Amino acid sequence: MNFPGQKPVIAVIGAGSWGTVLALHLARIDRQVRLWVRRPELAEEIRTRRQNSYYLPGFSLPDSIDIASDPEQVLDNAGSIVCVVPSHTVREIFTHLKPYIQPGTAILSASKGIENETCLLMTDVILQTLGEGHRPQVAALSGPSFALEVARGDPTAAVIASADGRLARNFQNDLSGRNFRIYTNADLIGTQVGGAVKNIIAIAAGIVNGLGFGSNTSAGLITRGLAEVKRLCVAAGGQLDTPSGLAGLGDLVLTSTGELSRNRRLGTELGRGRKLDEILAGTHFVAEGVRTTRSTFTLAQRLRVEMPITEQMHEVLYAGKPPLEAIRHLMERGLKSESGN
């Protein structure tokens, strides 16, 4: 339990590269942090070696981080939770953790994606899974933030969104540090839409790279990708200006151009002629854009939003369409006004 004067416990759920980095960052800024690791053998290795050599080699984790695979141990009297697991596992993991989460706990989702089966955003998946009886408070973290660069201490800016301004400010204060600057906004929908859809555009940007096209093609693709993010954001109930911020344009540019981007690397390999199954089999990291392409395509159809880049990425990933043919289709579409579709 927390005693008077003791710092509230922040439980980080998920020990992939981003979850490990957030736990490391929180420890560096003197927060009391616990890290939940799904696999007991990995938890033991990290706890013993004080390093996550599987997802974040080369960075030592201080002894102040409590590491465990037992959810009761990690969540006991936790003041807040940071969810950092792949988006397709959020429902399963929160179903597993539900008995150990106290009602009213503040939950920050750092998972970026849209659930395939329901087309729900991650905070909605968490709310639905925990149910009204748990009265969870939810917020979302997004923005241009490669895990490796945050681990190195590179200056990074991100945003926390919540309809509850006090909750957003509390998380802002909990996570902000000298090299990690957090902004807030009230647009929980738009912030999450931007964080999810940018991964699809990043795959397309990688394809452009893999096909050998240059900066003209990349810049045009990213700009029109941002237009798709904006349209879906507004149709889903978000604010028009949110995609112009860190969770939209910032994250889109980073993920579509940065060499550390998993989604861009996957797209590059597709552009070079490799098959999707072969690419996925060769890595233990998750490229969120693959699954998110399917859910975003479905959501766009449901909301009647035109998203031609997303549509073509869906054809490439799930119908085997040759990447070059997808690019040609985008270029040969009917001519439009830039302010329209």
C-alpha positions in Angstrom: 0.0 0.0 0.0 1.0 3.7 -0.3 2.0 5.3 2.9 1.7 9.1 3.6 4.4 10.9 1.7 5.0 7.9 -0.6 4.9 8.5 -4.3 1.9 7.0 -6.2 2.7 3.8 -8.1 2.5 4.0 -11.9 2.0 0.5 -13.4 3.3 0.2 -17.0 1.6 -2.7 -18.7 3.7 -4.2 -21.5 7.4 -4.7 -21.8 8.0 -4.3 -25.5 10.4 -1.5 -26.6 8.0 1.4 -25.9 6.7 0.0 -22.6 10.2 -0.7 -21.4 11.3 2.8 -22.5 8.4 4.5 -20.7 9.2 2.6 -17.5 12.9 3.7 -17.9 11.9 7.3 -18.5 9.5 7.3 -15.4 12.3 5.9 -13.3 14.7 8.6 -14.5 12.3 11.3 -13.4 12.0 9.7 -10.0 8.5 8.1 -10.3 7.7 4.9 -8.5 7.1 2.5 -11.4 6.3 -1.2 -11.8 6.6 -3.0 -15.2 4.3 -5.8 -16.0 5.9 -8.4 -18.4 3.5 -10.9 -19.9 5.9 -13.8 -20.2 7.3 -15.0 -16.8 10.6 -16.1 -18.4 11.2 -12.7 -19.9 10.3 -11.0 -16.6 12.9 -13.1 -14.8 15.5 -12.3 -17.4 14.8 -8.5 -17.2 14.7 -8.6 -13.5 18.0 -10.5 -13.2 20.0 -8.7 -15.9 18.3 -5.3 -15.5 18.0 -5.1 -19.2 15.4 -6.0 -21.8 17.8 -7.5 -24.3 14.9 -8.8 -26.4 13.2 -5.5 -27.1 15.6 -2.8 -25.9 19.2 -4.0 -25.8 21.9 -1.8 -24.5 20.0 0.1 -21.9 20.2 -0.6 -18.2 17.1 -0.5 -16.1 17.5 0.9 -12.6 16.8 -1.2 -9.5 13.9 1.2 -8.7 11.8 -0.4 -11.4 9.8 -3.3 -10.0 9.4 -6.0 -12.7 6.9 -8.9 -12.5 4.6 -11.0 -14.5 2.1 -11.4 -11.7 -0.6 -8.8 -12.3 -1.7 -8.7 -8.7 1.8 -7.7 -7.7 2.1 -5.0 -10.3 -1.3 -3.5 -9.9 -1.7 -3.7 -6.1 -2.7 -0.2 -5.1 -1.4 1.3 -8.3 -2.4 5.0 -8.6 -2.4 4.9 -12.4 -1.9 2.5 -15.3 0.0 3.1 -18.6 -1.1 0.6 -21.3 1.7 -0.1 -23.8 0.7 -3.4 -25.5 0.0 -4.1 -29.2 -3.4 -2.9 -30.0 -4.8 -6.3 -31.0 -4.0 -7.6 -27.5 -5.6 -4.8 -25.5 -9.0 -6.4 -25.0 -7.4 -9.8 -24.0 -4.9 -8.3 -21.6 -7.4 -6.0 -19.9 -9.8 -9.0 -19.5 -7.0 -10.8 -17.7 -6.0 -7.7 -15.6 -9.6 -6.7 -14.7 -9.8 -8.5 -11.4 -6.7 -6.6 -10.1 -7.6 -3.1 -11.3 -9.2 -0.9 -8.7 -12.4 1.0 -9.6 -11.7 4.6 -10.7 -8.1 4.0 -11.7 -6.6 6.4 -14.2 -5.5 4.7 -17.3 -3.3 6.1 -20.1 -3.3 4.3 -23.4 -0.1 4.4 -25.3 -1.3 1.7 -27.7 -1.9 2.9 -31.2 -4.5 1.1 -33.3 -8.1 0.4 -34.1 -9.6 -2.9 -33.1 -10.3 -5.2 -36.1 -13.5 -6.8 -34.8 -15.2 -3.7 -33.5 -13.4 -0.7 -35.1 -13.1 0.7 -31.6 -10.3 3.0 -30.5 -8.1 1.7 -27.7 -9.6 3.8 -24.9 -13.0 2.5 -26.0 -11.8 -1.0 -25.9 -10.5 -0.5 -22.4 -13.7 1.1 -21.2 -15.8 -1.6 -22.7 -13.7 -4.4 -21.3 -13.6 -3.0 -17.8 -17.2 -2.0 -17.7 -19.1 0.8 -16.0 -18.5 -0.8 -12.6 -14.8 -0.1 -12.7 -15.5 3.6 -13.5 -12.1 3.9 -15.3 -10.7 7.3 -16.3 -9.0 7.2 -19.7 -6.5 9.3 -21.6 -4.3 8.6 -24.6 -0.6 9.3 -25.3 0.5 9.9 -28.9 3.0 11.9 -30.9 6.4 11.4 -32.7 8.3 9.3 -30.3 10.6 6.5 -31.4 11.4 4.4 -28.3 15.1 4.2 -29.0 15.5 8.0 -29.2 13.5 8.5 -25.9 15.8 5.9 -24.3 18.8 7.8 -25.5 17.4 11.0 -24.0 16.8 12.8 -27.3 14.4 15.8 -26.7 10.9 14.5 -27.6 7.5 16.1 -27.7 4.2 14.2 -27.3 0.6 14.8 -26.4 -1.9 13.4 -23.9 -5.6 13.7 -24.8 -8.6 13.3 -22.5 -12.1 14.7 -22.3 -11.2 15.3 -18.6 -8.7 18.2 -18.6 -7.7 17.4 -15.0 -6.8 13.8 -15.9 -4.8 15.0 -18.9 -2.9 17.5 -16.8 -2.2 14.9 -14.1 -0.7 12.5 -16.6 1.2 15.4 -18.2 2.8 16.1 -14.8 3.6 12.5 -14.2 5.3 11.9 -17.5 7.0 15.2 -18.3 10.7 15.4 -17.9 13.7 17.5 -19.1 13.9 15.6 -22.4 10.2 14.6 -22.7 7.8 17.5 -23.1 4.1 16.7 -22.9 1.3 18.8 -24.3 -2.4 18.2 -23.7 -5.6 18.4 -25.7 -9.3 17.4 -25.2 -9.7 15.5 -28.4 -9.4 11.8 -27.4 -10.9 10.6 -30.7 -8.8 12.7 -33.1 -5.6 12.0 -31.2 -6.1 8.2 -31.4 -7.2 8.3 -35.1 -4.0 10.1 -36.0 -1.9 7.7 -34.0 -3.5 4.7 -35.7 -3.8 5.8 -39.4 -0.3 7.2 -39.7 1.0 3.7 -39.6 -0.9 2.9 -42.8 0.5 5.9 -44.5 4.0 4.9 -43.3 3.6 1.5 -45.0 2.8 3.3 -48.2 5.8 5.6 -47.8 8.0 2.5 -47.3 6.6 1.0 -50.5 7.5 4.3 -52.3 11.0 3.9 -51.0 11.2 0.3 -51.9 10.1 1.0 -55.4 12.9 3.5 -55.8 10.8 6.6 -56.1 12.1 9.9 -54.7 11.2 12.8 -52.5 8.5 14.1 -54.8 6.5 10.9 -54.4 7.1 10.7 -50.7 6.0 14.3 -50.0 2.9 14.0 -52.1 1.9 10.7 -50.4 2.4 12.0 -46.9 0.4 15.2 -47.6 -2.5 13.3 -49.1 -2.2 10.8 -46.3 -2.7 13.7 -43.8 -5.9 14.6 -45.7 -7.2 11.0 -45.1 -6.4 11.3 -41.4 -8.3 14.6 -41.2 -11.4 13.2 -43.0 -11.6 10.1 -40.8 -10.9 12.1 -37.7 -13.8 14.5 -38.3 -16.2 11.7 -39.4 -15.4 9.7 -36.3 -16.2 12.7 -34.1 -12.8 14.3 -33.6 -11.7 17.9 -34.2 -10.4 19.1 -37.5 -7.3 20.8 -36.1 -6.0 17.8 -34.1 -4.3 16.1 -37.2 -2.3 19.2 -37.7 -0.6 18.6 -34.3 1.8 16.1 -32.7 -0.6 13.2 -32.9 -1.3 13.8 -36.6 1.3 15.6 -38.7 4.1 15.1 -36.2 3.7 11.3 -35.9 2.9 10.9 -39.6 6.1 12.6 -40.7 8.2 10.6 -38.2 6.7 7.3 -39.0 6.7 7.8 -42.8 10.3 9.1 -43.0 12.2 7.8 -40.0 14.6 4.9 -40.5 13.5 3.4 -37.1 9.9 3.1 -38.3 8.8 -0.6 -38.3 5.9 0.2 -40.6 8.0 2.1 -43.1 10.6 -0.8 -43.1 7.8 -3.3 -43.8 6.6 -1.2 -46.7 10.1 -0.9 -48.1 10.4 -4.7 -48.2 7.0 -5.0 -49.9 8.1 -2.4 -52.5 11.3 -4.5 -53.1 9.1 -7.5 -53.9 9.0 -9.5 -50.7 5.8 -11.2 -49.5 4.0 -10.0 -46.4 4.0 -13.4 -44.6 7.8 -13.7 -45.2 8.4 -10.2 -43.8 6.3 -10.8 -40.7 7.9 -14.2 -40.0 11.3 -12.6 -39.9 10.7 -10.2 -36.9 9.4 -10.3 -33.4 8.4 -6.6 -33.5 4.8 -5.6 -34.3 4.1 -3.3 -37.3 0.7 -2.0 -36.1 -0.2 -0.7 -39.6 -0.9 -4.2 -41.0 -3.8 -4.9 -38.7 -4.9 -1.2 -38.5 -5.2 -1.1 -42.3 -8.0 -3.7 -42.1 -9.9 -2.0 -39.3 -9.5 1.5 -40.8 -10.7 0.3 -44.2 -13.8 -1.1 -42.6 -14.4 2.0 -40.5 -14.0 4.3 -43.5 -16.6 2.3 -45.4 -18.9 2.4 -42.4 -18.5 6.2 -42.1 -18.5 6.7 -45.9 -15.1 8.4 -45.8 -13.0 8.3 -49.0 -9.5 7.1 -48.1 -7.8 6.0 -51.4 -4.3 5.4 -49.9 -5.8 3.2 -47.1 -7.9 1.4 -49.7 -4.8 0.6 -51.9 -2.8 -0.5 -48.8 -5.7 -2.9 -48.0 -5.5 -4.3 -51.5 -1.7 -4.8 -51.3 -1.8 -6.3 -47.8 -4.9 -8.5 -48.0 -5.5 -9.1 -51.7 -2.0 -9.4 -53.0 -2.1 -6.4 -55.3 1.4 -5.5 -56.6 2.6 -2.4 -54.9 3.5 -0.6 -58.2 0.0 -1.2 -59.5 -1.4 0.4 -56.2 0.8 3.5 -56.8 -0.4 3.7 -60.4 -4.0 3.4 -59.3 -3.5 6.4 -56.9 -2.0 8.5 -59.7 -4.6 7.7 -62.3 -7.7 8.4 -60.1 -10.2 11.0 -61.3 -8.9 14.5 -60.9 -10.0 16.4 -57.8 -9.8 19.8 -56.1 -7.2 19.7 -53.3 -9.8 21.1 -50.8 -12.1 18.2 -51.6 -11.3 14.5 -51.8 
